Amino acid sequence: MAPPVAKMKTIVIIMTCRDNEAQEGGRRSPCRTAGLAEAAHPRRHAGGAGGSRMGAESPARVNPTHRTGAHMEPSGIGAVFDRAGADFARLAPHLWDPIGQATVDAVGVRPGERVLDACCGAGGSAVPAAIATGAQGRVDAIDLAESLLAQGRERASAHGLAHLRFIHADATRWDAGPYDVAMCVLGVFMLPDMDAACARLAGAVRPGGRFAVTTWAGGALEDFGGALADAVREERGAQPASPASRGSVTRIDSESKLGAWLAGLGLGDVAVTRVPLELVVDEELAWLLVVGSGFRGMLDGLDERAVSRVQRTLLDALDERGISTLDATTLVGVGHRQDATAAS
Ligand SMILES: C[S@@+](CC[C@H](N)C(=O)[O-])C[C@H]1O[C@@H](n2cnc3c(N)ncnc32)[C@H](O)[C@@H]1O
């Protein structure tokens, strides 16, 4: 049974652009990132989106997987992200890297710590974690997509991070440890049994260590995901499959839900941080969000001409619906392993 919610701490952070400047080798990612056409000369915007307090739910808001069909098998998910390869890398400065850095900041990774990054992608969180641990620490970064792992290895090498290892492995089977920190950024809702997989990952942490989960806040990518699902359904005549489980995403898409879920895993002293991120999208960035992310799985099996039609339908719909900015707000939940937490 979950401990009382009153025992949880909730931290609500309203980030300004300066707060969210993700630093990696001197590169900065503002909290509101511009479309690709603007990226060479990014406009700066005052303030991020507002945070909401614990328990303040928005019932009308849904999540990025709404109106999608079945949840894919892990091998299919790995293949989707493998194919995303170069597009995933181009999307990274807009999406994956600022979210990864915000996660490492919320976790407070310290010098000398041993870190597990499950579902690591191309290193959006593993690289800043390894910078934070320094050479005295160690980061094991695991994923199913070999093309993303290869990118991660290149980044680790470019940063001289010999203590950061990118390993091809299934997060549901990884049994090394103990770690001071285990984290999973935008991946838990892809795991076939989110509760069992995360109980296991939390069990890889030493007593007193931290387990962190980053997930989409309710409403994030909602309008965009809806327009894409409509465009794909128009082409396929059926609900498209998704790497993310809709049920899993919605179970943890608010501060209170994520906090209670982490407490239910047996973690103590739970804190949830809201990380606002707004993307200004032009046509190029809009399509990159599809082909450089898990949304790409919705195109599986369509031939080139069908994909082009989906692209045109989506871009027209965004135009008609006046969607030029995307809410990509995430929640970072961090809990501490108590002695009783056991690996399953
Ligand atoms: C949305 S991406 C996020 C990647 C990275 N954490 C980031 O934020 O940049 C989700 C990642 O989870 C990986 N993934 C999904 N299921 C997995 C599993 N069972 N084991 C390992 N990785 C998995 C995918 O291959 C993909 O790289």
The ligand as a Tripos MOL2 file, in Angstrom:
@<TRIPOS>MOLECULE
LIG
   27    29     1     0     0
SMALL
NO_CHARGES

@<TRIPOS>ATOM
      1 C1         11.6900    8.7890  -25.7710 C.3       1 LIG1
      2 S1         13.2580    7.9880  -25.8500 S.3       1 LIG1
      3 C2         14.1130    8.8090  -24.5420 C.3       1 LIG1
      4 C3         15.6110    8.6040  -24.6260 C.3       1 LIG1
      5 C4         16.4380    9.3420  -23.5770 C.3       1 LIG1
      6 N1         16.1250    8.9170  -22.2270 N.3       1 LIG1
      7 C5         16.2630   10.8260  -23.7130 C.2       1 LIG1
      8 O1         15.4500   11.3860  -22.9590 O.co2     1 LIG1
      9 O2         16.9060   11.4190  -24.5720 O.co2     1 LIG1
     10 C6         12.8860    6.3930  -25.1090 C.3       1 LIG1
     11 C7         14.0430    5.4170  -25.1910 C.3       1 LIG1
     12 O3         13.6960    4.2590  -24.4330 O.3       1 LIG1
     13 C8         14.3050    3.1460  -25.0720 C.3       1 LIG1
     14 N2         13.6570    1.9260  -24.5650 N.ar      1 LIG1
     15 C9         12.3470    1.5780  -24.6580 C.ar      1 LIG1
     16 N3         12.1370    0.3950  -24.0630 N.ar      1 LIG1
     17 C10        13.3310   -0.0200  -23.5600 C.ar      1 LIG1
     18 C11        13.7610   -1.1590  -22.8170 C.ar      1 LIG1
     19 N4         12.9110   -2.1420  -22.4870 N.pl3     1 LIG1
     20 N5         15.0610   -1.2420  -22.4540 N.ar      1 LIG1
     21 C12        15.9420   -0.2710  -22.8040 C.ar      1 LIG1
     22 N6         15.5980    0.8310  -23.5030 N.ar      1 LIG1
     23 C13        14.3000    0.9520  -23.8760 C.ar      1 LIG1
     24 C14        14.1160    3.4310  -26.5410 C.3       1 LIG1
     25 O4         14.9700    2.6590  -27.3610 O.3       1 LIG1
     26 C15        14.4030    4.9350  -26.5850 C.3       1 LIG1
     27 O5         15.7510    5.1960  -26.8490 O.3       1 LIG1
@<TRIPOS>BOND
     1     1     2 1
     2     2     3 1
     3     2    10 1
     4     3     4 1
     5     4     5 1
     6     5     6 1
     7     5     7 1
     8     7     8 2
     9     7     9 1
    10    10    11 1
    11    11    12 1
    12    11    26 1
    13    12    13 1
    14    13    14 1
    15    13    24 1
    16    14    15 ar
    17    14    23 ar
    18    15    16 ar
    19    16    17 ar
    20    17    18 ar
    21    17    23 ar
    22    18    19 1
    23    18    20 ar
    24    20    21 ar
    25    21    22 ar
    26    22    23 ar
    27    24    25 1
    28    24    26 1
    29    26    27 1
@<TRIPOS>SUBSTRUCTURE
     1 LIG1         1 GROUP 0 **** ****
